[in-house]
Amino acid sequence: MPLIPRPRFLADLHLPPLAQPPLCLRYIMWALAATLCPDLAGYADIFYQRTRQYLQNDEMTVRKQRKKRHGANETVGALIIYERGPRSMLDLSRVVRN
């Protein structure tokens, strides 16, 4: 069972910029896709690092505006799949808390 429905995600990429999925979610999806393709395997870590960077910036913005974003929770859910380690348990607790 996919975490994020592929047709819906691809359709959302064609929406106006403010309605598109957040950058952190796009980068983690690209990182997960890069792990499946041998030609792009070298890019997976780059996409992962950018995901972390954009997620941190997104969380800081959300704290200032005092609102929650569904896209950030989806991103952390995908990070749990990508990481599969002790850090993923910390991310899991953050998703459950939000």
Helices and strands as residue ranges (DSSP letters): H 6-12, G 17-19, H 23-36, G 38-43, H 44-65, H 70-83, H 86-97
